[in-house]
Amino acid sequence: MIKFIIPAVLVFLIVLFWEKISDFGEKKLNIKLNYIVVSSVIVIIAIILLLLNY
């Protein structure tokens, strides 16, 4: 059950705080939003696959 709850909570928090994450990324790190989106999607998919396998 925890396998499904943790990724869902992470995705929910990313969606909920997306404005703050994007502002922080642009101001502090000088990273464009596209790189953050791509890397977060890859990380989320990897976490889901790892949790489903174990």
PDB file with one MODEL, atoms N, CA, C and O in Angstrom:
MODEL        1
ATOM      1  N   MET A   1       0.819  -1.187   0.000  1.00  0.00           N
ATOM      2  CA  MET A   1       0.000   0.000   0.000  1.00  0.00           C
ATOM      3  C   MET A   1       0.869   1.260   0.000  1.00  0.00           C
ATOM      4  O   MET A   1       0.541   2.249  -0.655  1.00  0.00           O
ATOM      5  N   ILE A   2       1.972   1.214   0.736  1.00  0.00           N
ATOM      6  CA  ILE A   2       2.875   2.366   0.788  1.00  0.00           C
ATOM      7  C   ILE A   2       3.500   2.617  -0.577  1.00  0.00           C
ATOM      8  O   ILE A   2       3.843   3.753  -0.906  1.00  0.00           O
ATOM      9  N   LYS A   3       3.651   1.560  -1.373  1.00  0.00           N
ATOM     10  CA  LYS A   3       4.230   1.700  -2.704  1.00  0.00           C
ATOM     11  C   LYS A   3       3.439   2.679  -3.555  1.00  0.00           C
ATOM     12  O   LYS A   3       4.013   3.383  -4.385  1.00  0.00           O
ATOM     13  N   PHE A   4       2.142   2.728  -3.359  1.00  0.00           N
ATOM     14  CA  PHE A   4       1.300   3.575  -4.181  1.00  0.00           C
ATOM     15  C   PHE A   4       1.065   4.946  -3.559  1.00  0.00           C
ATOM     16  O   PHE A   4       0.810   5.919  -4.269  1.00  0.00           O
ATOM     17  N   ILE A   5       1.151   5.023  -2.249  1.00  0.00           N
ATOM     18  CA  ILE A   5       0.854   6.279  -1.560  1.00  0.00           C
ATOM     19  C   ILE A   5       2.003   7.272  -1.700  1.00  0.00           C
ATOM     20  O   ILE A   5       1.765   8.450  -1.964  1.00  0.00           O
ATOM     21  N   ILE A   6       3.237   6.823  -1.529  1.00  0.00           N
ATOM     22  CA  ILE A   6       4.391   7.731  -1.561  1.00  0.00           C
ATOM     23  C   ILE A   6       4.533   8.440  -2.912  1.00  0.00           C
ATOM     24  O   ILE A   6       4.664   9.664  -2.923  1.00  0.00           O
ATOM     25  N   PRO A   7       4.514   7.742  -4.044  1.00  0.00           N
ATOM     26  CA  PRO A   7       4.598   8.477  -5.321  1.00  0.00           C
ATOM     27  C   PRO A   7       3.412   9.404  -5.559  1.00  0.00           C
ATOM     28  O   PRO A   7       3.573  10.478  -6.138  1.00  0.00           O
ATOM     29  N   ALA A   8       2.228   9.003  -5.121  1.00  0.00           N
ATOM     30  CA  ALA A   8       1.061   9.868  -5.296  1.00  0.00           C
ATOM     31  C   ALA A   8       1.207  11.147  -4.483  1.00  0.00           C
ATOM     32  O   ALA A   8       0.859  12.228  -4.958  1.00  0.00           O
ATOM     33  N   VAL A   9       1.715  11.032  -3.272  1.00  0.00           N
ATOM     34  CA  VAL A   9       1.923  12.213  -2.438  1.00  0.00           C
ATOM     35  C   VAL A   9       2.990  13.115  -3.046  1.00  0.00           C
ATOM     36  O   VAL A   9       2.836  14.336  -3.050  1.00  0.00           O
ATOM     37  N   LEU A  10       4.058  12.535  -3.555  1.00  0.00           N
ATOM     38  CA  LEU A  10       5.112  13.346  -4.176  1.00  0.00           C
ATOM     39  C   LEU A  10       4.596  14.107  -5.391  1.00  0.00           C
ATOM     40  O   LEU A  10       4.889  15.291  -5.555  1.00  0.00           O
ATOM     41  N   VAL A  11       3.840  13.441  -6.229  1.00  0.00           N
ATOM     42  CA  VAL A  11       3.278  14.110  -7.406  1.00  0.00           C
ATOM     43  C   VAL A  11       2.315  15.209  -6.981  1.00  0.00           C
ATOM     44  O   VAL A  11       2.313  16.295  -7.560  1.00  0.00           O
ATOM     45  N   PHE A  12       1.500  14.933  -5.976  1.00  0.00           N
ATOM     46  CA  PHE A  12       0.554  15.932  -5.485  1.00  0.00           C
ATOM     47  C   PHE A  12       1.281  17.164  -4.954  1.00  0.00           C
ATOM     48  O   PHE A  12       0.866  18.291  -5.227  1.00  0.00           O
ATOM     49  N   LEU A  13       2.357  16.964  -4.200  1.00  0.00           N
ATOM     50  CA  LEU A  13       3.100  18.096  -3.645  1.00  0.00           C
ATOM     51  C   LEU A  13       3.788  18.906  -4.736  1.00  0.00           C
ATOM     52  O   LEU A  13       3.856  20.132  -4.649  1.00  0.00           O
ATOM     53  N   ILE A  14       4.294  18.235  -5.757  1.00  0.00           N
ATOM     54  CA  ILE A  14       4.928  18.954  -6.869  1.00  0.00           C
ATOM     55  C   ILE A  14       3.903  19.806  -7.595  1.00  0.00           C
ATOM     56  O   ILE A  14       4.174  20.958  -7.932  1.00  0.00           O
ATOM     57  N   VAL A  15       2.727  19.242  -7.836  1.00  0.00           N
ATOM     58  CA  VAL A  15       1.675  20.010  -8.509  1.00  0.00           C
ATOM     59  C   VAL A  15       1.203  21.167  -7.629  1.00  0.00           C
ATOM     60  O   VAL A  15       0.968  22.270  -8.121  1.00  0.00           O
ATOM     61  N   LEU A  16       1.066  20.914  -6.340  1.00  0.00           N
ATOM     62  CA  LEU A  16       0.556  21.925  -5.424  1.00  0.00           C
ATOM     63  C   LEU A  16       1.507  23.115  -5.295  1.00  0.00           C
ATOM     64  O   LEU A  16       1.053  24.259  -5.262  1.00  0.00           O
ATOM     65  N   PHE A  17       2.800  22.869  -5.223  1.00  0.00           N
ATOM     66  CA  PHE A  17       3.779  23.926  -5.011  1.00  0.00           C
ATOM     67  C   PHE A  17       4.569  24.265  -6.276  1.00  0.00           C
ATOM     68  O   PHE A  17       5.713  24.711  -6.183  1.00  0.00           O
ATOM     69  N   TRP A  18       3.981  24.064  -7.450  1.00  0.00           N
ATOM     70  CA  TRP A  18       4.718  24.277  -8.695  1.00  0.00           C
ATOM     71  C   TRP A  18       5.131  25.730  -8.874  1.00  0.00           C
ATOM     72  O   TRP A  18       6.225  25.998  -9.370  1.00  0.00           O
ATOM     73  N   GLU A  19       4.290  26.666  -8.485  1.00  0.00           N
ATOM     74  CA  GLU A  19       4.631  28.085  -8.622  1.00  0.00           C
ATOM     75  C   GLU A  19       5.881  28.431  -7.815  1.00  0.00           C
ATOM     76  O   GLU A  19       6.780  29.103  -8.321  1.00  0.00           O
ATOM     77  N   LYS A  20       5.940  27.983  -6.585  1.00  0.00           N
ATOM     78  CA  LYS A  20       7.095  28.269  -5.738  1.00  0.00           C
ATOM     79  C   LYS A  20       8.345  27.571  -6.254  1.00  0.00           C
ATOM     80  O   LYS A  20       9.439  28.134  -6.200  1.00  0.00           O
ATOM     81  N   ILE A  21       8.191  26.354  -6.750  1.00  0.00           N
ATOM     82  CA  ILE A  21       9.332  25.623  -7.292  1.00  0.00           C
ATOM     83  C   ILE A  21       9.875  26.326  -8.527  1.00  0.00           C
ATOM     84  O   ILE A  21      11.089  26.461  -8.679  1.00  0.00           O
ATOM     85  N   SER A  22       8.995  26.771  -9.403  1.00  0.00           N
ATOM     86  CA  SER A  22       9.453  27.436 -10.626  1.00  0.00           C
ATOM     87  C   SER A  22      10.096  28.789 -10.316  1.00  0.00           C
ATOM     88  O   SER A  22      11.098  29.154 -10.930  1.00  0.00           O
ATOM     89  N   ASP A  23       9.526  29.532  -9.369  1.00  0.00           N
ATOM     90  CA  ASP A  23      10.140  30.809  -8.991  1.00  0.00           C
ATOM     91  C   ASP A  23      11.518  30.604  -8.380  1.00  0.00           C
ATOM     92  O   ASP A  23      12.451  31.342  -8.695  1.00  0.00           O
ATOM     93  N   PHE A  24      11.655  29.616  -7.516  1.00  0.00           N
ATOM     94  CA  PHE A  24      12.941  29.318  -6.903  1.00  0.00           C
ATOM     95  C   PHE A  24      13.959  28.900  -7.962  1.00  0.00           C
ATOM     96  O   PHE A  24      15.114  29.323  -7.920  1.00  0.00           O
ATOM     97  N   GLY A  25      13.532  28.079  -8.897  1.00  0.00           N
ATOM     98  CA  GLY A  25      14.435  27.621  -9.947  1.00  0.00           C
ATOM     99  C   GLY A  25      14.925  28.746 -10.830  1.00  0.00           C
ATOM    100  O   GLY A  25      16.088  28.769 -11.232  1.00  0.00           O
ATOM    101  N   GLU A  26      14.046  29.672 -11.128  1.00  0.00           N
ATOM    102  CA  GLU A  26      14.436  30.775 -12.001  1.00  0.00           C
ATOM    103  C   GLU A  26      15.305  31.804 -11.276  1.00  0.00           C
ATOM    104  O   GLU A  26      16.281  32.299 -11.841  1.00  0.00           O
ATOM    105  N   LYS A  27      14.963  32.121 -10.049  1.00  0.00           N
ATOM    106  CA  LYS A  27      15.685  33.180  -9.331  1.00  0.00           C
ATOM    107  C   LYS A  27      17.017  32.710  -8.765  1.00  0.00           C
ATOM    108  O   LYS A  27      18.046  33.346  -8.990  1.00  0.00           O
ATOM    109  N   LYS A  28      17.003  31.617  -8.042  1.00  0.00           N
ATOM    110  CA  LYS A  28      18.196  31.191  -7.310  1.00  0.00           C
ATOM    111  C   LYS A  28      19.157  30.378  -8.167  1.00  0.00           C
ATOM    112  O   LYS A  28      20.368  30.598  -8.130  1.00  0.00           O
ATOM    113  N   LEU A  29      18.618  29.440  -8.936  1.00  0.00           N
ATOM    114  CA  LEU A  29      19.482  28.496  -9.642  1.00  0.00           C
ATOM    115  C   LEU A  29      19.719  28.841 -11.104  1.00  0.00           C
ATOM    116  O   LEU A  29      20.580  28.242 -11.749  1.00  0.00           O
ATOM    117  N   ASN A  30      18.969  29.797 -11.634  1.00  0.00           N
ATOM    118  CA  ASN A  30      19.067  30.184 -13.040  1.00  0.00           C
ATOM    119  C   ASN A  30      18.924  28.990 -13.987  1.00  0.00           C
ATOM    120  O   ASN A  30      19.642  28.868 -14.979  1.00  0.00           O
ATOM    121  N   ILE A  31      17.983  28.125 -13.653  1.00  0.00           N
ATOM    122  CA  ILE A  31      17.696  26.961 -14.486  1.00  0.00           C
ATOM    123  C   ILE A  31      16.332  27.165 -15.115  1.00  0.00           C
ATOM    124  O   ILE A  31      15.380  27.564 -14.445  1.00  0.00           O
ATOM    125  N   LYS A  32      16.246  26.889 -16.409  1.00  0.00           N
ATOM    126  CA  LYS A  32      14.965  27.047 -17.073  1.00  0.00           C
ATOM    127  C   LYS A  32      13.999  25.953 -16.627  1.00  0.00           C
ATOM    128  O   LYS A  32      14.407  24.884 -16.173  1.00  0.00           O
ATOM    129  N   LEU A  33      12.742  26.243 -16.765  1.00  0.00           N
ATOM    130  CA  LEU A  33      11.684  25.369 -16.289  1.00  0.00           C
ATOM    131  C   LEU A  33      11.661  24.035 -17.024  1.00  0.00           C
ATOM    132  O   LEU A  33      11.289  23.020 -16.435  1.00  0.00           O
ATOM    133  N   ASN A  34      12.044  24.013 -18.280  1.00  0.00           N
ATOM    134  CA  ASN A  34      11.973  22.783 -19.051  1.00  0.00           C
ATOM    135  C   ASN A  34      12.885  21.701 -18.486  1.00  0.00           C
ATOM    136  O   ASN A  34      12.510  20.529 -18.461  1.00  0.00           O
ATOM    137  N   TYR A  35      14.061  22.076 -18.040  1.00  0.00           N
ATOM    138  CA  TYR A  35      14.973  21.099 -17.464  1.00  0.00           C
ATOM    139  C   TYR A  35      14.420  20.529 -16.169  1.00  0.00           C
ATOM    140  O   TYR A  35      14.577  19.340 -15.894  1.00  0.00           O
ATOM    141  N   ILE A  36      13.776  21.366 -15.376  1.00  0.00           N
ATOM    142  CA  ILE A  36      13.187  20.900 -14.123  1.00  0.00           C
ATOM    143  C   ILE A  36      12.043  19.937 -14.408  1.00  0.00           C
ATOM    144  O   ILE A  36      11.914  18.911 -13.739  1.00  0.00           O
ATOM    145  N   VAL A  37      11.222  20.256 -15.383  1.00  0.00           N
ATOM    146  CA  VAL A  37      10.083  19.393 -15.716  1.00  0.00           C
ATOM    147  C   VAL A  37      10.564  18.037 -16.188  1.00  0.00           C
ATOM    148  O   VAL A  37      10.067  17.007 -15.733  1.00  0.00           O
ATOM    149  N   VAL A  38      11.506  18.027 -17.077  1.00  0.00           N
ATOM    150  CA  VAL A  38      12.009  16.760 -17.624  1.00  0.00           C
ATOM    151  C   VAL A  38      12.669  15.925 -16.543  1.00  0.00           C
ATOM    152  O   VAL A  38      12.419  14.723 -16.450  1.00  0.00           O
ATOM    153  N   SER A  39      13.499  16.540 -15.734  1.00  0.00           N
ATOM    154  CA  SER A  39      14.185  15.772 -14.698  1.00  0.00           C
ATOM    155  C   SER A  39      13.223  15.273 -13.632  1.00  0.00           C
ATOM    156  O   SER A  39      13.390  14.159 -13.136  1.00  0.00           O
ATOM    157  N   SER A  40      12.222  16.063 -13.265  1.00  0.00           N
ATOM    158  CA  SER A  40      11.263  15.606 -12.253  1.00  0.00           C
ATOM    159  C   SER A  40      10.396  14.479 -12.776  1.00  0.00           C
ATOM    160  O   SER A  40      10.071  13.556 -12.029  1.00  0.00           O
ATOM    161  N   VAL A  41      10.018  14.532 -14.031  1.00  0.00           N
ATOM    162  CA  VAL A  41       9.228  13.442 -14.611  1.00  0.00           C
ATOM    163  C   VAL A  41      10.032  12.157 -14.639  1.00  0.00           C
ATOM    164  O   VAL A  41       9.502  11.092 -14.321  1.00  0.00           O
ATOM    165  N   ILE A  42      11.279  12.232 -15.008  1.00  0.00           N
ATOM    166  CA  ILE A  42      12.132  11.047 -15.040  1.00  0.00           C
ATOM    167  C   ILE A  42      12.316  10.474 -13.639  1.00  0.00           C
ATOM    168  O   ILE A  42      12.264   9.258 -13.452  1.00  0.00           O
ATOM    169  N   VAL A  43      12.528  11.333 -12.671  1.00  0.00           N
ATOM    170  CA  VAL A  43      12.701  10.867 -11.294  1.00  0.00           C
ATOM    171  C   VAL A  43      11.420  10.226 -10.767  1.00  0.00           C
ATOM    172  O   VAL A  43      11.480   9.189 -10.107  1.00  0.00           O
ATOM    173  N   ILE A  44      10.286  10.815 -11.042  1.00  0.00           N
ATOM    174  CA  ILE A  44       9.015  10.263 -10.575  1.00  0.00           C
ATOM    175  C   ILE A  44       8.746   8.904 -11.204  1.00  0.00           C
ATOM    176  O   ILE A  44       8.316   7.978 -10.515  1.00  0.00           O
ATOM    177  N   ILE A  45       8.990   8.774 -12.487  1.00  0.00           N
ATOM    178  CA  ILE A  45       8.792   7.479 -13.157  1.00  0.00           C
ATOM    179  C   ILE A  45       9.738   6.438 -12.594  1.00  0.00           C
ATOM    180  O   ILE A  45       9.341   5.292 -12.384  1.00  0.00           O
ATOM    181  N   ALA A  46      10.980   6.815 -12.346  1.00  0.00           N
ATOM    182  CA  ALA A  46      11.945   5.870 -11.779  1.00  0.00           C
ATOM    183  C   ALA A  46      11.524   5.430 -10.378  1.00  0.00           C
ATOM    184  O   ALA A  46      11.624   4.248 -10.050  1.00  0.00           O
ATOM    185  N   ILE A  47      11.060   6.352  -9.557  1.00  0.00           N
ATOM    186  CA  ILE A  47      10.618   6.000  -8.209  1.00  0.00           C
ATOM    187  C   ILE A  47       9.426   5.061  -8.261  1.00  0.00           C
ATOM    188  O   ILE A  47       9.379   4.079  -7.520  1.00  0.00           O
ATOM    189  N   ILE A  48       8.472   5.345  -9.117  1.00  0.00           N
ATOM    190  CA  ILE A  48       7.290   4.482  -9.229  1.00  0.00           C
ATOM    191  C   ILE A  48       7.683   3.091  -9.676  1.00  0.00           C
ATOM    192  O   ILE A  48       7.200   2.104  -9.122  1.00  0.00           O
ATOM    193  N   LEU A  49       8.549   2.995 -10.667  1.00  0.00           N
ATOM    194  CA  LEU A  49       8.970   1.679 -11.150  1.00  0.00           C
ATOM    195  C   LEU A  49       9.755   0.903 -10.091  1.00  0.00           C
ATOM    196  O   LEU A  49       9.568  -0.304  -9.936  1.00  0.00           O
ATOM    197  N   LEU A  50      10.628   1.593  -9.369  1.00  0.00           N
ATOM    198  CA  LEU A  50      11.375   0.919  -8.317  1.00  0.00           C
ATOM    199  C   LEU A  50      10.486   0.441  -7.184  1.00  0.00           C
ATOM    200  O   LEU A  50      10.681  -0.654  -6.657  1.00  0.00           O
ATOM    201  N   LEU A  51       9.511   1.256  -6.808  1.00  0.00           N
ATOM    202  CA  LEU A  51       8.632   0.857  -5.723  1.00  0.00           C
ATOM    203  C   LEU A  51       7.684  -0.280  -6.140  1.00  0.00           C
ATOM    204  O   LEU A  51       7.319  -1.119  -5.317  1.00  0.00           O
ATOM    205  N   LEU A  52       7.300  -0.300  -7.388  1.00  0.00           N
ATOM    206  CA  LEU A  52       6.430  -1.380  -7.855  1.00  0.00           C
ATOM    207  C   LEU A  52       7.174  -2.704  -7.993  1.00  0.00           C
ATOM    208  O   LEU A  52       6.578  -3.773  -7.858  1.00  0.00           O
ATOM    209  N   ASN A  53       8.468  -2.632  -8.260  1.00  0.00           N
ATOM    210  CA  ASN A  53       9.248  -3.872  -8.413  1.00  0.00           C
ATOM    211  C   ASN A  53       9.628  -4.499  -7.088  1.00  0.00           C
ATOM    212  O   ASN A  53       9.822  -5.712  -7.027  1.00  0.00           O
ATOM    213  N   TYR A  54       9.741  -3.717  -6.024  1.00  0.00           N
ATOM    214  CA  TYR A  54      10.191  -4.263  -4.751  1.00  0.00           C
ATOM    215  C   TYR A  54       9.137  -4.292  -3.710  1.00  0.00           C
ATOM    216  O   TYR A  54       9.389  -4.731  -2.588  1.00  0.00           O
TER     217      TYR A  54
ENDMDL
END
